[in-house]
């Protein structure tokens, strides 16, 4: 019986060797080099919308042992304004947020207005016909990285927090949909070793409200 099994395995390997090697290399590539990540929630609206598949550069900060968080070589550190993807142990899932504070930064928020190291950020109202009723979109000028945030006109429990200092080895990350995001205000600071990559582009997007049809305007859209 064992001989028959061995012969069968050898035959399967011989006939499918190329496929097995291809699949293995693809899995290693997606684990350590680049991957795409589905975004199922609106916590990063309007920058990223539900149904977006974002490209994740997994070598942006580290070269890692495939299928692990073990860093072989640090390439760089996350910067303020970066959109990061991290495996949150606290939330027990993969999250996508924007870096607001790096180690040593002092951050506070008052009525959805951020202050970083004593400097209050500037905001400009942005017209967006897609904003839901009761919300407004504003351009947040974040240390040279201008991006749009979505705010509830009435605010929320997330609209304020007292000054905190980002510890060494951690980052403060927020969602662009400020009043609808379980981010550092809920899960705490993000450990450096949980961060798996950075995203700057949408690969493709499927409209959940329109039979999952592709959104042509989101194809290769820059974030």
matplotlib code that plots the C-alpha trace (Angstrom):
import matplotlib.pyplot as plt

x = [0.0, 2.9, 4.6, 1.4, 1.0, 4.6, 4.2, 1.0, 2.7, 5.7, 3.3, 1.3, 4.5, 5.9, 2.7, 2.1, 5.7, 5.5, 2.1, 3.3, 6.4, 4.4, 1.9, 4.6, 6.5, 3.3, 2.5, 6.0, 5.7, 2.4, 3.7, 7.0, 7.0, 3.6, -0.1, -3.5, -5.9, -9.7, -11.2, -14.6, -15.4, -15.6, -13.2, -10.9, -13.6, -13.4, -9.8, -10.6, -14.1, -15.7, -14.8, -11.4, -8.5, -5.4, -1.9, 0.3, 4.0, 5.4, 9.0, 8.3, 9.5, 11.1, 12.3, 10.7, 10.9, 7.9, 4.7, 6.1, 6.6, 10.3, 12.3, 15.5, 16.4, 14.7, 14.3, 12.7, 10.2, 6.6, 6.2, 3.4, 0.8, 1.6, -1.4, -0.3, -1.6, -1.1, -2.1, -3.7, -3.5, -5.9, -8.6, -7.7, -7.8, -5.9, -6.5, -5.8, -5.2, -3.1, -0.1, -0.6, 2.1, 5.6, 7.6, 8.1, 5.3, 2.8, -0.7, -4.1, -7.5, -10.2, -13.4, -11.8, -8.9, -5.5, -2.5, 1.0, 3.9, 2.1, 1.2, -2.5, -3.2, -5.0, -8.2, -9.9, -13.5, -13.8, -16.9, -17.9, -21.3, -20.8, -20.7, -23.6, -26.1, -24.8, -21.1, -18.5, -15.3, -12.2, -8.6, -6.3, -2.8, -0.7, 2.9, 3.0, 0.7, -2.7, -5.5, -9.3, -11.0, -14.7, -16.2, -19.6, -21.1, -22.2, -19.0, -18.8, -17.1, -14.0, -13.7, -11.6, -8.6, -6.1, -2.4, -0.6, 3.0, 3.7, 6.0, 9.2, 8.4, 4.8, 2.7, -0.6, -2.9, -6.3, -8.9, -9.7, -13.4, -12.7, -16.0, -16.4, -13.0, -11.8, -8.2, -5.6, -8.4, -10.0, -7.2, -4.3, -0.9, 0.2, 3.3, 6.0, 6.3, 2.5, 2.9, 3.2, 3.2, 2.2, -0.3, -0.3, -2.7, -6.0, -5.6, -9.3, -12.7, -16.0, -19.2, -21.0, -24.2, -24.3, -24.0, -20.2, -19.6, -16.1, -15.7, -13.8, -12.8, -11.1, -8.9, -5.2, -6.4, -3.7, -4.3]
y = [0.0, 2.4, 1.7, 2.5, 5.7, 6.7, 6.0, 8.0, 10.9, 10.9, 10.9, 13.8, 15.7, 15.0, 16.1, 19.2, 20.3, 23.5, 24.4, 23.6, 25.7, 28.6, 28.6, 28.4, 31.3, 33.3, 32.7, 33.8, 36.9, 37.9, 37.3, 39.1, 41.4, 42.7, 41.8, 43.3, 43.9, 44.0, 46.9, 45.9, 49.0, 52.7, 53.8, 55.4, 57.2, 59.2, 58.2, 54.5, 53.1, 49.8, 47.3, 48.8, 46.4, 48.3, 47.4, 46.7, 47.2, 44.8, 45.8, 49.5, 49.2, 45.8, 42.7, 39.9, 36.2, 35.0, 34.2, 35.8, 39.2, 38.6, 41.5, 40.5, 44.1, 47.4, 49.5, 52.6, 53.6, 54.7, 58.5, 60.8, 60.7, 57.1, 54.7, 51.6, 48.0, 46.2, 42.9, 44.3, 41.9, 44.0, 44.1, 40.6, 41.5, 43.4, 47.1, 50.0, 53.5, 56.6, 57.4, 60.6, 60.3, 58.7, 57.9, 60.9, 63.0, 64.7, 64.5, 65.9, 66.4, 69.0, 69.0, 66.9, 69.4, 67.7, 69.3, 67.7, 68.8, 72.1, 73.0, 73.0, 71.6, 73.6, 72.5, 73.6, 72.8, 70.5, 70.2, 66.5, 65.6, 62.1, 63.2, 61.7, 64.0, 65.3, 65.0, 67.3, 66.6, 68.7, 68.8, 68.2, 69.6, 67.0, 67.9, 68.4, 65.5, 67.0, 64.5, 64.6, 63.6, 63.1, 64.6, 64.3, 67.8, 67.0, 65.4, 62.1, 60.5, 60.1, 63.8, 64.7, 63.3, 64.8, 65.1, 61.8, 61.1, 58.3, 55.7, 54.4, 51.5, 52.6, 54.8, 56.7, 55.9, 57.2, 56.6, 59.4, 58.8, 60.4, 59.8, 56.2, 54.5, 52.1, 53.3, 54.3, 56.1, 52.7, 50.0, 52.1, 52.8, 50.5, 48.5, 48.8, 45.0, 44.7, 47.0, 44.8, 47.4, 50.7, 51.5, 54.2, 52.9, 51.1, 48.1, 47.8, 48.4, 46.5, 48.4, 46.4, 48.4, 47.7, 43.9, 44.0, 45.7, 47.2, 51.0, 52.1, 55.5, 53.6, 51.5, 52.2, 55.2, 56.9, 57.4]
z = [0.0, 0.9, -2.4, -4.3, -2.3, -3.0, -6.7, -6.8, -5.0, -7.4, -10.3, -9.0, -8.3, -11.7, -13.4, -11.3, -10.3, -12.2, -10.7, -7.2, -7.6, -9.1, -6.3, -3.7, -5.1, -5.4, -1.8, -0.7, -3.0, -1.4, 2.1, 1.9, -1.2, -2.2, -1.8, -2.3, 0.6, 0.6, 2.5, 3.8, 6.0, 5.5, 8.3, 5.8, 3.7, 1.6, 0.8, 0.6, 0.1, 0.8, -2.0, -2.8, -3.3, -2.2, -3.2, -0.2, -0.4, 2.1, 1.6, 2.4, 6.0, 6.4, 4.5, 6.5, 6.8, 4.7, 6.6, 9.8, 11.3, 11.8, 10.2, 8.4, 7.4, 8.3, 5.1, 6.8, 9.4, 8.9, 8.4, 9.3, 6.6, 5.5, 5.0, 6.9, 7.0, 10.3, 12.0, 15.1, 18.0, 20.1, 17.3, 16.2, 12.5, 9.7, 9.8, 7.4, 9.0, 8.5, 10.6, 12.6, 15.2, 15.3, 18.4, 20.6, 19.1, 21.4, 19.9, 21.0, 19.3, 20.1, 18.2, 15.4, 15.1, 15.6, 17.3, 16.8, 19.0, 19.9, 16.3, 15.4, 12.0, 9.3, 7.6, 4.5, 3.6, 0.6, -1.6, -2.1, -3.5, -2.1, 1.5, 3.5, 5.2, 8.5, 7.4, 5.9, 4.1, 4.9, 3.6, 6.6, 6.1, 7.9, 7.9, 4.2, 3.4, 2.4, 2.5, 3.0, 6.2, 6.8, 10.0, 11.6, 11.9, 15.5, 16.4, 18.5, 21.4, 19.2, 18.4, 21.4, 23.3, 25.7, 24.8, 24.6, 23.8, 21.3, 23.0, 21.5, 19.1, 18.6, 16.2, 16.6, 13.6, 12.8, 10.1, 7.7, 8.6, 11.9, 13.7, 12.4, 12.9, 15.6, 15.5, 18.1, 20.1, 20.6, 20.3, 21.5, 19.9, 17.0, 17.7, 15.0, 14.6, 13.7, 10.7, 7.5, 4.8, 3.2, 0.5, -2.1, -4.7, -5.3, -7.6, -8.3, -6.7, -6.6, -5.8, -3.1, -3.7, -7.5, -7.9, -7.2, -10.5, -10.9, -10.3, -13.4, -11.8, -8.9, -11.2, -10.2, -8.3, -6.2, -2.5]

ax = plt.figure().add_subplot(projection="3d")
ax.plot(x, y, z, "-o")
ax.set_aspect("equal")
plt.show()
